[in-house]
Amino acid sequence: MELANFKELEDKIKGIVSEQVFLKKQISILEEALKNKESEIEVLNNKLKALDGERDSVRARVDSLLDLLADIELAK
């Protein structure tokens, strides 16, 4: 009877060890995915900053053109 209990304990320990190995692999996979997403976010943030700069530049140019149009209306 004691041998059966020992075998059951051995099987449980093997199951726990297998689960731990699996979870470590999953953690590694998820950490790699997180690093990839963080890199992707950084690239997208840089693109967003560039687009914001372009938008500000276009806005300034449009404002100057509108000022020129306003000056033409005042000159009439």
Secondary structure as UniProt FT lines:
FT   HELIX           2..75
//
